[in-house]
Amino acid sequence: MTDTAGGERGEADGIDARYEEADGERRLTFSANGREATVAQNVDGYAMLKVRPGPTGDELERYYGFDMALDHAAELLGVAVADLPVPEAAADMGM
């Protein structure tokens, strides 16, 4: 069962960002050029961040810091990390 809360979106320079809370996770998914990258954390906010190639993809790596997770997400999309639009609801992700 998917329990979704939130649903904040952002867009900049052709990169779409979608923040949601679903299945016990906070998820920030970026889409650009036909690719996706998701940064996920448990809803309690104390666990490491997981980077996946989409909301339900297999975990590729874990990070303590949001900046490192964003860097990996940008790499997966082939864009600069500074170009990633981060919705306000996701700005506090990380440990």
C-alpha positions as a printed Julia matrix, in Angstrom:
95×3 Matrix{Float64}:
  0.0    0.0     0.0
  1.34   3.42   -0.88
  0.62   6.12    1.64
  1.55   9.42    0.02
  1.79  12.76    1.75
  3.3   16.01    0.57
  3.72  16.11   -3.15
  5.74  19.29   -3.58
  7.27  19.85   -7.02
  9.91  22.08   -8.51
 11.39  22.65  -11.96
 14.45  24.48  -13.27
 16.46  24.27  -16.47
 14.56  21.22  -17.72
 15.03  19.29  -14.46
 11.86  18.24  -12.64
 11.93  17.6    -8.88
  9.18  15.79   -6.98
  9.12  15.45   -3.19
  6.76  12.96   -1.57
  6.35  10.84    1.53
  5.36   7.28    0.66
  5.81   3.8     2.12
  7.61   5.1     5.2
 10.11   7.16    3.2
 10.76  10.75    2.25
 11.58  10.71   -1.47
 13.06  13.4    -3.66
 13.02  12.31   -7.28
 14.69  14.25  -10.07
 13.92  13.71  -13.76
 15.89  15.07  -16.71
 16.72  13.91  -20.22
 14.73  10.69  -19.8
 16.64   9.71  -16.64
 15.59   9.59  -12.99
 17.42   9.69   -9.67
 15.85   9.44   -6.23
 17.24  10.46   -2.85
 15.32   8.65   -0.09
 15.33   8.7     3.72
 13.01   7.21    6.33
 10.19   9.5     7.46
 11.73   9.85   10.92
 14.71  11.58    9.28
 17.48   9.9    11.25
 18.72   7.33    8.73
 21.31   7.67    6.0
 20.16   8.89    2.6
 19.83   6.3    -0.16
 20.39   7.12   -3.82
 18.45   5.06   -6.36
 17.83   5.27  -10.11
 14.15   6.12   -9.47
 11.6    5.92   -6.62
 11.45   2.13   -6.55
 14.89   1.29   -7.95
 17.61  -0.64   -6.19
 19.82   1.29   -3.8
 23.09   2.39   -5.4
 24.78   4.1    -2.46
 24.15   5.58    1.03
 25.28   8.96    2.31
 25.15  10.9     5.59
 25.12  14.29    3.9
 22.43  15.66    1.62
 25.05  17.46   -0.48
 26.83  14.18   -1.29
 23.54  12.48   -2.18
 22.61  15.38   -4.45
 26.0   15.17   -6.14
 25.4   11.48   -6.92
 21.86  12.22   -8.18
 23.21  14.94  -10.47
 25.84  12.54  -11.8
 23.13   9.97  -12.62
 21.2   12.63  -14.54
 24.25  14.08  -16.28
 23.63  17.59  -14.9
 25.38  19.96  -12.52
 24.42  19.64   -8.87
 23.81  23.41   -8.74
 21.06  22.95  -11.36
 18.99  20.58   -9.2
 15.83  22.31   -7.94
 15.26  21.24   -4.31
 11.7   21.78   -3.07
 11.52  23.47    0.34
 10.0   20.37    1.97
 13.12  18.36    1.1
 15.71  20.94    2.12
 16.25  19.39    5.57
 17.01  15.85    4.39
 20.21  14.24    5.65
 21.75  13.64    9.04
